[in-house]
Amino acid sequence: MKFVLIGAGQRGMIYARYANKAGHQIVAAADIDAKKLQLAQSEFNIADDFVFTDAAKLLERDCMADAAIIATMDRDHAWQAILALERGYHLLLEKPISSEPSELLKIESLANERGRHVVVCHVLRYSPFFLEVKKHIDNGAIGRIISIQHNENIGNYHMAHSFVRGNWRRKELASSIIMQKSCHDMDLLSWLVGSPCKKVASFGELTYFKAENAPADASTRCVDCPHADTCRFSAYKCYLPVMGSWPAAVLTENQTEEGLREAIGSGAYGRCVYHCDNDVCDHQVTILEFENGVTSTFNMSAFTNKIARTIKIMGEDGEIRASEVENIIEITSFASNSAASTQSCVIRPETVQSGHGGGDSRMLDDFLALIEDKTEGKGEKEAATSISQSTESHLMALCAEESRLTGNVMNVREYKARHSEEITR
């Protein structure tokens, strides 16, 4: 099969390399960064006439491949997806699909109308860890689910890198943090519960990463700050010790001490975390009620040491406690009294070295199989993260953000109906 790559950054290249290694051809690429584009062209041996610094130019051409990989910045996903669907491509689409509800629903409608697969990169559904959790829920290990507590521990340094200094720091540049970071979690909750969401309420703020919390004499950049040696957010402490890997690899292609020091001295990632132009929340709590009666709380916080998800699923007959970072799932059946022994088992799912605990490779395998079957006329299958399923998670995130801003409890079906009218007018 043939693919076009739109967005040759870290995520786009992971997907393109996997497809290429599986024997498929990357025939065209687009990226606004000339260096990244040149690397993609060289690696995939793409002809000069099929590399573009403007994705719109690629999408002006007649369909030249079976599928498009779209892994650009958040605000570009929607218009690129719409043009690609109109050209006839199947899509592997990075999340979020869109932060505009009318665009989100238009993409879902267009994909169904054109008979195109749109697989959204909710990779956690494909990871061995969460597949194991889902298996035991579906097997009735704890009976019917009653309630869930779910935490996304963003991690202090991850927050500073991606959502204070980085590309996802402002809602207008990307989207709300609950959309860009946690539509994954909305998707997981809907999938684990096995029901659409009914109502959403949410509360959160940007509390810490702002100017009023900076030391009185702090500079706007780490390079000349008197606190560079003691501040845990000093860019030199954040990036030099992890040279060659994430997040240092984001700063510059020159992964040497000299290259990183130069990037810190002049680039965005050398700014003081208290003096950036960020506006997304650094903590947010969301309450969800699902149509089957299950209730859930979701807590997203920057104020954690580790980057991981933890979840507690409470059922009629028992509970599941799971920690992604520890790779432990504990299933406990309820006892009759405090003196009685409980029946518990501890599971450690298989560990996979590919990204997102094996989720990346499994998602790509699923996508490739879908397109191959479609191309060869073997019938219709649905992806684990089809456009319709992914739309649900995005509506949950959109409702959470509107609730946070307005103080209202949001009805998800009413919200969808209201915005569906916009695309039918």
Buried (B, 14 or more C-beta within 10 A) or exposed (E): BBBBBBBBBEBBBBBBBBBBEEEBBBBBBBBBEEEBBBBBBEBBEBEEEBBBEEBEEBBEEEBBBBBBBBBBBBBBBBBBBBBBBEBBBBBBBBBBBBBBBBBBBBBBBBBEEBEBBBBBBBBBBBBBBBBBBBEBBEEEBBBEBBBBBBBBBBBBBBBBBBBBBBBBBBBEBBBBBBBBBBBBBBBBBBBBBEBBBBBBBBBBEBEBBBEEEBEEEBBBBBBEBEBBEEBEBBBBBBBBEBBEEEBBBBBBEEBEEEBBBBBBEEBBBBBBBBBBEBBBBBBBBBBBBBEEEBBBBBBBBBEBEBBBBBBBBBBEEBBBBBBBBEBBBBBBBBEEEEEEEEEEEEBEBEEBEBBBBBBBBBBBEBBBEBBEBBEEEEEEEEBBBBBEBBBBBBBBBBBBBBBBEEEEEBBBEEBBEEBBEEBEE
